[in-house]
Amino acid sequence: MAAVLCAAGCSGAPGEEQAPLDLNPSSQEEARLTLQRIRELHDEDPVAALDAARRLGPRLDALNHLIARVEVAPEHFVDFYELKPDGILVSESGRLGEGSVLGDRELAAHSSAELYRQLTGGAVPPAALLRAQGHREVSSGSRAPAWAAVEPEARSSAAEASLLNSFCYPSGDFVKCWLNVAGNGWASANSKSSFAKVEAWGTVAGIWFSYELSVNGSWNINPGYWRSFSAYSGSYATCPPLVACGNFEYYIRNHRWDTFNNAGGGYHATLAFRWNCSYGLCGSP
């Protein structure tokens, strides 16, 4: 049975009944509709909205193909997700003001399985994580580089200069940084890897990731929290079939990030895409 929660008491204008809030969506499309409703509810009842976001979390984990989660500190997590049809995504989340445990060096130097071992003190990675980062034997299926973006609405023309260095990604083949914005924005590129980071305040913000033109994950970021993402296309062996030389490369796949919240809310977002890199050097922006 689907779990439902009535937004704003299940009633709007007199005589008008609102649909219940679906906390057990069956698809990414339904999940994004629920996230939109939660953001609307936050304007009227923040406590109910945050409770709904918490209750929606386990269902989002399933829809997003969560493989493993490591709690590195109270309310500070590193998650590993499988991308369909291939690839892997690593996400970190915590409270605003908390530093990240996954810096550029950690992301660039470790495979996802090695990151898991490092974060857990040497625990054996789940079999699903090992499968997700496995290499294919053929190189077909890559796309030609291409990119596009639509920016969200700026809430203010002024942005703190310090944020340009402390928050925005410093490099990449295609980089966007949106400071103090509201509403919706997106950026897309055919890439080997891509990266996203969102900080939310005032209201619930959201982000979803599409891989090869199919939505693979949707997440909400509650006010006072941040979340970062590192997405990697599937990889393949560059040697002829049946020859074990240990050389690999990423496919160039379509990566797209969509950010969104209510027009009156506020968030920072920065995105970076990389395709002009070789395997082992695409791990961080």
C-alpha positions in Angstrom: 0.0 0.0 0.0 1.3 3.4 -0.9 2.2 5.8 1.9 0.6 9.2 1.6 0.7 12.4 3.5 -1.8 15.2 3.0 -0.1 18.5 2.0 -1.6 21.5 3.7 -4.3 19.4 5.3 -5.4 18.0 1.9 -7.3 21.1 1.3 -6.6 24.4 -0.6 -9.3 26.9 -1.4 -12.8 26.2 0.2 -14.3 23.3 -1.6 -11.0 22.3 -3.3 -9.3 19.1 -2.2 -5.6 18.6 -2.9 -4.2 15.2 -3.9 -2.3 13.4 -1.1 1.5 13.5 -1.1 2.8 10.1 -2.5 5.7 8.9 -0.3 6.0 5.6 -2.2 6.5 6.7 -5.9 6.9 3.9 -8.4 9.1 5.9 -10.9 11.5 8.7 -11.1 8.8 10.9 -12.7 6.5 10.3 -9.8 9.4 10.9 -7.3 10.1 14.3 -8.9 6.5 15.3 -8.6 6.6 14.3 -4.9 9.7 16.4 -4.4 8.0 19.4 -6.0 5.0 19.0 -3.6 7.4 18.8 -0.7 9.0 22.1 -1.7 5.6 23.7 -1.9 4.6 22.3 1.5 7.7 23.7 3.0 6.4 27.3 2.4 3.3 26.5 4.6 4.6 23.9 7.0 8.4 23.4 7.2 8.2 20.7 9.9 5.8 18.6 7.9 7.8 19.1 4.7 11.1 18.0 6.3 9.3 15.0 7.8 7.9 14.1 4.4 11.4 14.4 2.9 12.8 12.1 5.6 10.1 9.5 5.0 10.6 9.6 1.2 14.3 8.9 1.6 14.2 5.1 1.6 12.1 5.0 -1.6 14.4 7.4 -3.3 17.3 5.2 -2.4 15.7 2.3 -4.2 14.7 4.3 -7.3 18.2 5.8 -7.4 19.9 2.3 -7.3 21.7 2.9 -4.0 24.5 0.3 -3.6 26.1 1.3 -0.3 26.1 4.2 2.2 28.8 5.1 4.7 28.1 7.4 7.6 31.5 9.2 8.1 30.1 11.5 10.9 26.6 12.3 12.3 24.4 13.3 9.4 27.4 13.2 7.1 27.2 10.4 4.4 28.9 9.1 1.4 26.7 7.1 -1.0 27.5 4.9 -4.0 24.9 4.4 -6.8 24.8 2.3 -9.9 24.1 4.1 -13.2 22.1 2.3 -15.8 23.1 0.9 -18.3 26.7 1.3 -17.0 28.7 3.6 -14.8 28.7 4.7 -11.2 27.9 7.8 -9.1 29.4 8.8 -5.8 27.6 11.4 -3.6 28.5 13.1 -0.3 26.1 15.1 1.9 26.4 17.0 5.1 25.4 20.2 7.0 26.5 23.6 5.7 29.8 24.5 7.3 31.1 20.9 7.4 34.0 20.1 5.2 34.0 17.3 2.6 35.9 14.0 3.2 36.1 13.5 -0.6 38.6 16.0 -2.0 40.0 16.1 -5.5 42.9 13.9 -4.5 40.6 11.2 -3.0 38.3 11.1 -6.0 41.2 11.1 -8.5 43.3 8.5 -6.8 40.8 5.9 -5.8 38.3 3.6 -7.5 34.9 3.5 -5.9 35.7 0.2 -4.3 38.9 1.6 -2.9 37.1 4.7 -1.6 34.6 2.4 0.1 37.5 0.4 1.8 39.2 3.7 2.8 36.0 5.1 4.4 35.1 1.9 6.2 38.5 1.1 7.5 39.1 -1.8 5.1 35.6 -3.4 4.9 35.0 -5.6 1.8 33.0 -3.7 -0.8 29.5 -5.0 -1.7 29.5 -7.3 -4.8 27.1 -4.8 -6.5 29.7 -2.0 -6.1 32.4 -4.2 -7.7 30.1 -5.1 -10.6 29.1 -1.4 -11.1 32.7 -0.3 -11.6 33.6 -3.3 -13.8 35.1 -2.8 -17.3 33.5 -3.9 -20.6 35.5 -5.5 -23.4 34.4 -3.3 -26.3 34.7 0.4 -27.0 31.6 1.0 -29.1 28.8 3.4 -27.9 30.7 6.6 -27.2 29.2 9.9 -28.3 30.9 13.0 -29.8 31.4 15.9 -27.3 28.5 18.4 -27.2 27.1 20.6 -24.4 24.3 23.0 -23.5 22.8 24.7 -20.5 19.8 26.8 -19.2 20.5 28.9 -16.1 18.2 29.4 -13.2 16.9 32.9 -12.1 19.4 35.0 -10.2 18.0 36.2 -6.8 20.6 39.0 -6.7 23.1 40.5 -9.1 25.7 40.5 -6.4 27.6 37.4 -5.4 30.3 37.1 -2.8 33.7 37.0 -4.6 35.0 34.5 -2.1 32.4 32.0 -3.2 33.8 32.0 -6.7 37.0 30.4 -5.3 35.6 28.4 -2.3 32.4 27.0 -3.9 32.6 27.0 -7.7 34.4 24.2 -9.5 37.7 25.6 -10.7 38.1 23.6 -13.9 36.5 21.2 -16.4 35.8 21.1 -20.2 32.4 22.7 -19.5 31.7 24.5 -16.1 28.7 26.3 -14.7 28.4 28.1 -11.4 25.1 29.6 -10.2 25.3 31.6 -7.0 22.3 32.8 -5.0 19.7 31.5 -7.6 16.1 30.3 -7.5 13.9 28.2 -9.7 15.2 25.7 -12.3 18.3 25.3 -14.3 20.1 22.5 -16.2 23.3 21.7 -18.0 24.1 18.7 -20.2 27.2 17.4 -22.0 28.5 14.2 -23.6 31.2 13.4 -21.0 33.4 10.8 -19.5 32.7 12.2 -16.0 30.6 15.0 -14.5 30.3 16.7 -11.1 27.7 18.7 -9.2 27.4 20.4 -5.9 24.3 22.2 -4.3 23.9 24.2 -1.1 20.4 24.9 0.0 18.9 27.4 2.4 15.4 28.8 3.1 13.6 26.0 1.4 14.1 22.5 0.0 16.2 22.3 -3.1 16.4 19.4 -5.5 18.6 17.9 -8.2 18.3 15.0 -10.6 20.8 13.3 -12.9 20.1 11.9 -16.3 22.5 9.4 -17.9 22.2 8.5 -21.5 18.9 10.5 -21.7 17.3 8.6 -18.9 16.8 9.9 -15.3 18.9 7.8 -13.0 18.5 9.7 -9.7 16.6 12.4 -7.9 17.6 13.9 -4.6 16.3 16.6 -2.2 18.6 18.9 -0.3 17.1 20.3 2.9 17.7 23.8 4.1 21.1 24.1 5.9 22.6 21.1 4.0 24.8 20.5 1.0 25.3 17.6 -1.4 28.0 16.8 -4.0 28.0 14.3 -6.8 30.7 12.6 -9.0 29.3 10.6 -11.9 31.4 8.3 -14.1 30.5 6.8 -17.4 31.1 3.1 -17.9 34.6 2.0 -18.9 36.1 -0.5 -21.3 39.4 -2.2 -21.9 41.5 -0.6 -24.6 43.3 -3.8 -25.4 42.2 -6.3 -28.0 39.7 -9.0 -26.7 41.3 -11.7 -24.6 44.4 -9.6 -24.0 44.9 -8.6 -20.4 47.0 -5.4 -20.5 45.2 -3.4 -17.7 44.5 -0.3 -19.8 41.1 1.2 -19.7 39.1 4.2 -20.9 35.7 5.8 -20.1 32.9 5.9 -22.6 31.7 9.4 -23.6 28.0 9.3 -22.5 25.4 11.9 -22.1 25.3 13.5 -18.6 22.7 16.0 -17.6 22.1 17.7 -14.2 18.8 19.5 -13.4 18.6 21.8 -10.3 15.3 23.2 -9.0 13.4 24.7 -6.1 10.6 27.2 -5.6 11.0 30.7 -7.1 11.2 32.2 -3.7 13.9 29.9 -2.4 17.6 30.1 -2.7 20.6 27.8 -3.5 24.1 27.7 -4.9 24.9 25.1 -7.6 28.1 24.4 -9.5 28.5 21.8 -12.3 31.5 20.5 -14.3 31.8 18.1 -17.2 35.0 16.3 -18.4 35.6 14.6 -21.7 39.0 15.7 -22.7 40.8 13.5 -20.2 42.2 10.0 -20.1 41.3 7.2 -17.7 42.6 7.8 -14.3 42.7 11.6 -14.8 38.9 12.1 -15.1 38.1 11.5 -11.4 37.7 15.1 -10.3 36.9 18.5 -11.9 
